[in-house]
Amino acid sequence: MKRLRKARGMSLQRVSVESGVSPSYISRLERNEKQSPSFPILVELALALKVDVLTLAEG
C-alpha cells in the first residue's frame, strides 16, 4: 500500500482523511504490523488511493 500511496504522491495523512481510516492504522498496515484490514476498510482505502480493491488486497 505504501508503494501505491507514494506513486500517487499522497501523504499518509491525506489517505487517512480521504478514507476515514486513522493514520496509525494505515501506518501499521504499511509496515505489515497489522493483518489484512476488514473488507469495508479495504474498500475505503482503495477508493482513497483510486485503485481497484483487488489491486490493494494483493498488495
Long-range contacts (C-beta under 8 A, 24 or more apart in sequence): 1-26, 1-29, 1-30, 1-45, 1-49, 1-56, 1-59, 2-30, 4-49, 4-51, 4-55, 4-56, 5-30, 5-49, 8-49, 8-50, 10-48, 10-49, 14-48, 15-45, 15-48, 15-49, 18-47, 18-48, 19-44, 19-45, 19-47, 19-48, 20-44, 21-45, 21-48
